[in-house]
Amino acid sequence: MKTAEIIMIPVTDQQKAKAYYLSLGFRVIAEAPDGHGGVWLQMGLPGESTSLSLARFHGIIFQTEDIGSEVDGLRSKGIEVGKIDDTPWGKFAWLKDPDGNGLCLHQK
């Protein structure tokens, strides 16, 4: 894993949350249909590489250079990782920590 790329924060009202984060100095990076009937809303602070996604569920997305090797390495350690999804936004593979927190690998 290279870096924590996106931290997904569960919100009940995306537009209300968006207004709040804008007032804190965040800017909108992306706001578009997410392909699951919702809206992908990603915000970040100017000059920072880690961003927030105001979403329906929690998770942390980690950037990786080679998702296939990363997944193979995790599985060799006995860590359960979901299938690699190839999307227009890159490749993603989800896993959960022992407490059920969602973690995701992302290769651009």
C-alpha positions, 0 to 999 in steps of 0.5 A: 500500500502506497498511501491512504488516498480516500477516507469514506465518511458515512453521512445521512445528507450529502448536500448538508455535509458538503456545505459543512466541509466547504465551510471548513475549507474543503473543495469538491474534487468530484461529484458524479453518479456512482453507478449504484444509484447514488452520488460519489462526492469527494472533497479535499483540502487544497494541496493535500493528496488524501481526500474525503468521500461523503458516502453511505458507508465507511471505508479507507481506500489505499492507493497501490501501484500493483493491485494484483501483487498486493492482493496476492501478498495479502492472501498469502498471509491468510487475509481474505480479499474480495475480487478485483473490480476493474472500473472506469476509475481504476481497479479496486479490491475490498477487505475488512479488518477484524472489527469489520471496518472496510478497507480498499485497495485502489490502482489508478 
